[in-house]
């Protein structure tokens, strides 16, 4: 476990912090996003599939899959 020391004005001390663990390690960096509640379980499900597929087939496979999904959604309109 790591420690961080700080000194701000009259405040100083040492705190312990846990290193950040990426929720989707195969897909790289993450970004904070607000999602409507009615979509949360679906988006979490899709992200779980993307993470698994990215780990087994690679990032390019997932990008091609996303392109096909987006194309299908555009064809609905």
N, C-alpha and C positions, 0 to 999 in steps of 0.2 A: 504494500500500500504506500502511496506517495504522500508527501507532505508539501504544503505551500506555506511559506512565511510571508507575512505582510506587515506593513507599517504605514498607516494612513492617519495623519494628524496625531491625535492622542491614542488612537486605537492600534494595537499591534497584537500579534499572536501567531499561532500555528494551527492549521486545519488539515485534517486528513481528507483525501478525496479518492474515490474509486475511478479508475480509468474508464472512459466512455467505451461501450461496446456497441458496434454497429449492428443494428437489427437485421440488415440485409448484406452480409459480408461479401457475397458474390456479385452484388450489383453496384458496389462502390459507395460514394458519398450520398448522404440523405439530405432532404430538405424539409423544413417544417411547412405544413400545409393544413388549412382548415377545410374539413370535408363535412357536407351535410350529414346529419345523423342517419338518415334513411339509406345512405350509401356506404357507411362505415364497414359493415360486415362484408359487403360485396368487395370493396376495395381491399380489405385485409386478406380476403380469400384469393383475389387475383394476384396481389403482391406475394403471397406465399407460393403460389404456382410459379410466378416469374423467378423468384429466388431459387426454387428447386430446379427449374429448367435452366437457369443461368449457370448453376453449379454443375449440372450434368451435360449440357449441350453448348454452353458458352454464351457470351453477351450478344454476339451477332445473331444467334438463333432467336433470342428474346426480342431483339430489335425487329427482325423480320416478322415475328408473331404479332408484335404491336402494330406494325404497318398493316398487316392483314385485318386485324380487328378494327383499326381506324377506317380502313377502306370499306369494310362491311357496314360499319355504322354510318358512313357517308352515303352508302347506297340506299339506306333506309329512308333518308330524307327526301 
